[in-house]
Amino acid sequence: MDKKTACAHVPEPSEFEYTTRDAIIYALGVGARAKEDLCYVYENAMDFKVLPSFIVAPGFQAHTLMDWPGVEFDLQKVLHGEQYIEVLHPLPAEGKLKSEARVVDILDKGSGALILGNVTTYDENGKKVAVQQFSTFQTGYGNFGGDRTSPHEFKAATVPDRAPDAVIEQKTSVDQAALYRLGSGDMNPLHVDPQFAKMSGFKTPILHGLCSLGFATRHVIAAWAGNDSDKFKAMKVRFSSPVLPGQTLVTETWKTGNRIVFQMKVKETGKIVISNAYVDLTEASELPTVPTDLASKL
């Protein structure tokens, strides 16, 4: 890893054009339902909205580390460690976006290197609409003499030491990863090809971390924002463990003002898959309103 070279590299901006169809496929990929979430899956709905986490699609396209100068990259040894998203303006139903990607730091974690990549996205009029940070862990490429912490890193949350204020539960489909890869543009074969998954150290294809993030985004918005995604401001997650398509996701939430701290578990195993996470809302409801079909059955 060559931090100086990586941080100095300035790639061409990435162009991303999408339609309502693309936004709908993404919403279905993160578990949106036609009856309860019509505003996210029907283009003619009067209140049609694009889920704010859809911004990961242009962000992922722009954040290409495969041939980034100064970065050693191996697709079979890469893990998505953390993700930060800040949406400054609700995404339009369709449009053209331009994203600028930069590597802002590379941390030496011993067992691997943590690459911090920022993506800033603008609409076709040049207005900034979102900022993201991808934290990518490259196993086996540590011990290069770099720093272990960075001032550029967006910090994770601390989970309160009390029972959750609301718990949301939803079972994923066995085909969830196959659908999500089409809506997000993340075509990594790890999530669909059994042989590639085995070569990467997994018994079977796993769900995208950003798919779990999309489920969590929907769960928090449904429970604490009246299912109004326009109230979404920012979020930070830490990916702790993989999810298998078909498993049940349980999102435990704690209200702290307009910040909803949360963690996500797999019901079948009890393992935490997203930890130390939060969603900042412009306005959070005083009491949660968990949809009946998402009410936890624990």
C-alpha positions in Angstrom: 0.0 0.0 0.0 1.3 3.5 -1.0 -0.9 6.0 0.9 0.8 9.1 -0.6 0.2 7.9 -4.2 -3.3 6.7 -3.5 -4.4 10.0 -1.8 -2.9 12.0 -4.6 -4.8 10.2 -7.4 -7.7 12.2 -8.9 -9.9 10.1 -11.2 -12.4 11.4 -13.7 -15.8 12.0 -12.3 -18.2 9.1 -12.6 -21.5 9.7 -14.5 -24.6 7.9 -13.3 -28.0 8.1 -14.9 -31.1 6.4 -13.5 -34.8 6.1 -14.0 -37.8 5.4 -11.7 -37.4 1.7 -12.8 -33.9 1.6 -11.4 -34.9 3.1 -8.1 -37.8 0.6 -7.8 -35.6 -2.4 -8.5 -33.2 -1.2 -5.8 -36.1 -0.8 -3.4 -37.3 -4.3 -4.0 -33.7 -5.5 -3.6 -33.7 -4.1 0.0 -37.1 -5.7 0.9 -39.7 -3.0 0.0 -43.2 -4.4 -0.2 -45.9 -3.3 -2.7 -48.7 -2.9 -0.1 -46.8 -1.2 2.7 -44.2 0.7 0.6 -46.1 1.7 -2.5 -44.3 5.1 -2.6 -41.0 3.3 -3.2 -42.1 0.7 -5.7 -44.7 2.4 -7.9 -43.7 5.2 -10.2 -47.2 6.6 -10.5 -47.7 6.9 -6.7 -48.5 10.5 -5.9 -45.8 10.5 -3.2 -43.2 8.4 -5.1 -39.8 8.6 -3.4 -36.4 7.2 -4.0 -35.0 5.5 -1.0 -32.0 7.6 0.3 -29.8 4.5 0.5 -30.0 4.2 -3.3 -27.2 6.7 -3.3 -24.9 3.8 -2.7 -25.4 2.8 -6.4 -23.6 5.8 -7.9 -21.2 5.8 -5.0 -20.2 2.2 -5.6 -19.8 2.8 -9.3 -17.4 5.8 -8.6 -15.5 4.0 -5.8 -13.5 1.7 -8.0 -10.3 0.5 -6.2 -9.5 -2.3 -8.7 -6.9 -0.2 -10.6 -6.4 2.7 -8.1 -2.7 3.8 -8.0 -1.1 3.0 -4.6 -3.8 0.4 -3.6 -3.2 -3.3 -3.6 -6.6 -4.8 -4.4 -7.6 -8.5 -4.4 -11.4 -9.1 -5.0 -11.2 -12.4 -3.1 -9.7 -10.8 0.0 -11.7 -7.6 0.2 -14.3 -6.9 2.9 -16.7 -4.0 3.3 -15.9 -2.7 6.8 -18.0 0.4 7.4 -20.2 2.8 5.5 -21.2 6.4 6.0 -24.0 8.1 4.0 -25.2 11.7 4.2 -27.9 12.9 1.9 -28.2 16.7 1.6 -31.3 16.7 -0.6 -33.9 14.0 -1.4 -33.0 12.2 -4.6 -35.1 13.0 -7.6 -37.4 10.3 -9.1 -34.9 10.1 -12.0 -31.9 12.0 -13.1 -28.2 12.2 -13.9 -25.6 12.3 -11.1 -21.9 13.0 -11.1 -19.7 11.5 -8.4 -16.1 12.4 -7.4 -14.1 9.7 -5.6 -11.0 10.1 -3.5 -8.9 7.9 -1.2 -8.5 10.0 1.9 -6.5 7.6 4.0 -5.1 4.0 4.3 -4.8 2.6 7.8 -2.5 -0.2 8.9 -4.6 -2.6 10.9 -1.9 -5.3 11.1 -4.0 -8.2 9.6 -5.0 -5.9 6.7 -5.3 -2.4 5.3 -8.3 -0.3 5.8 -8.9 2.0 2.8 -11.0 5.1 3.5 -12.7 6.3 0.3 -14.9 9.4 0.1 -17.5 9.9 -2.7 -19.2 13.3 -3.2 -22.2 13.3 -5.6 -23.7 16.2 -7.4 -26.9 16.5 -9.5 -26.9 17.6 -13.2 -27.0 21.3 -12.1 -23.9 20.9 -10.0 -25.7 20.9 -6.6 -24.1 18.6 -4.0 -26.7 16.0 -3.0 -24.7 13.4 -1.0 -21.4 12.5 0.7 -20.3 8.9 1.4 -17.4 7.2 3.0 -16.6 3.6 2.0 -14.3 1.8 4.5 -12.8 -1.2 2.6 -10.7 -3.8 4.5 -8.1 -5.6 2.4 -7.0 -8.7 4.3 -3.4 -9.7 4.2 -2.1 -6.3 3.2 -1.3 -4.8 6.6 2.0 -4.2 8.4 3.1 -1.6 5.8 4.0 1.0 8.5 0.9 3.1 8.3 -1.3 4.8 11.0 -4.0 2.8 12.8 -6.5 5.7 13.1 -7.5 8.6 10.9 -9.0 12.1 11.5 -11.0 11.5 8.2 -12.9 8.6 9.7 -16.6 9.0 10.5 -17.1 7.6 14.0 -19.5 4.8 14.8 -22.1 5.0 17.6 -22.3 3.4 21.1 -25.3 1.2 21.6 -27.2 2.2 24.8 -27.1 -0.2 27.7 -30.9 -0.8 27.9 -33.6 -2.6 26.1 -34.4 -1.4 22.6 -37.2 1.2 22.1 -38.4 -0.7 19.0 -37.5 -3.9 17.2 -38.2 -4.5 13.5 -38.0 -8.0 11.9 -38.0 -9.1 8.3 -37.1 -12.3 6.5 -35.0 -12.0 3.4 -35.6 -14.0 0.3 -33.2 -16.8 -0.8 -32.9 -14.8 -4.0 -32.3 -11.4 -2.2 -28.7 -11.1 -3.3 -29.5 -12.0 -6.9 -32.1 -9.2 -7.0 -30.0 -6.7 -5.0 -27.0 -6.9 -7.3 -29.2 -5.7 -10.2 -30.6 -2.7 -8.3 -27.3 -1.7 -6.8 -24.9 -2.4 -9.6 -22.6 -4.4 -7.2 -22.1 -7.4 -9.5 -19.4 -9.1 -7.3 -19.8 -12.8 -8.0 -19.3 -13.5 -4.2 -23.0 -12.9 -3.8 -24.3 -15.3 -6.4 -21.6 -17.7 -7.6 -21.1 -20.7 -5.2 -17.7 -21.5 -6.6 -16.4 -18.0 -6.2 -17.8 -17.8 -2.7 -15.9 -21.0 -1.8 -12.7 -19.5 -3.2 -13.3 -16.4 -1.0 -13.6 -18.5 2.1 -17.4 -18.8 2.4 -19.5 -22.0 2.2 -22.2 -20.3 0.1 -22.8 -16.9 -1.5 -23.5 -14.1 1.1 -25.8 -11.1 1.1 -24.2 -7.8 0.2 -23.5 -5.7 3.3 -25.0 -2.7 1.6 -28.2 -4.8 1.1 -28.4 -5.3 4.9 -27.8 -1.5 5.2 -30.8 -0.9 2.8 -33.0 -3.1 5.0 -31.9 -1.2 8.1 -32.6 2.1 6.4 -36.1 1.1 5.5 -36.7 -0.3 9.0 -35.7 2.9 10.8 -37.6 5.1 8.4 -40.7 3.0 8.8 -40.5 2.9 12.6 -39.3 6.4 13.4 -40.1 8.7 10.5 -43.6 7.6 9.5 -42.1 5.9 6.4 -41.2 9.3 5.1 -37.7 9.0 3.6 -37.4 12.7 3.1 -36.6 12.9 6.9 -33.4 10.9 6.4 -30.3 12.9 7.0 -27.3 10.6 7.5 -26.2 7.1 8.7 -23.2 5.2 9.7 -22.9 1.4 10.0 -20.2 -1.2 10.8 -20.5 -4.6 9.1 -19.7 -7.2 11.7 -20.7 -10.6 10.2 -22.1 -11.9 6.9 -25.8 -12.6 6.2 -27.0 -15.5 4.1 -29.9 -15.0 1.7 -33.1 -16.4 3.3 -32.1 -15.5 6.9 -34.2 -13.1 9.0 -32.9 -9.7 9.9 -33.8 -8.1 13.2 -33.1 -4.4 13.7 -33.0 -3.2 17.3 -33.4 0.6 17.6 -32.8 3.2 20.4 -34.1 6.7 20.1 -31.7 9.4 21.2 -33.3 12.7 20.1 -33.3 12.7 16.3 -30.6 10.1 16.2 -31.8 6.5 16.0 -29.0 4.2 17.2 -29.4 0.6 16.0 -27.8 -2.8 15.5 -29.0 -5.7 13.3 -28.9 -9.4 14.1 -29.7 -12.6 12.3 -32.6 -14.2 14.1 -31.6 -17.7 13.2 -28.1 -17.4 14.7 -28.3 -14.5 17.1 -25.1 -13.0 15.5 -24.8 -9.2 15.2 -24.3 -8.4 11.5 -24.4 -4.5 11.7 -23.1 -2.9 14.9 -22.6 0.5 16.4 -24.8 2.1 13.8 -27.1 5.1 13.7 -29.5 7.0 11.4 -29.9 10.8 11.8 -33.3 12.1 11.0 -34.4 15.7 10.5 -37.4 14.8 12.7 -38.0 11.6 14.7 -41.4 10.6 16.0 -41.8 10.6 19.8 -43.1 7.0 19.7 -42.3 4.3 17.1 -44.8 3.1 14.6 -43.6 -0.3 13.6 -45.6 -1.8 10.6 -47.6 -4.8 11.7 -45.9 -7.2 9.3 -42.4 -6.0 10.6 -43.2 -6.2 14.3 -40.6 -8.4 16.0 -41.8 -11.9 16.8 -39.0 -12.5 19.3 
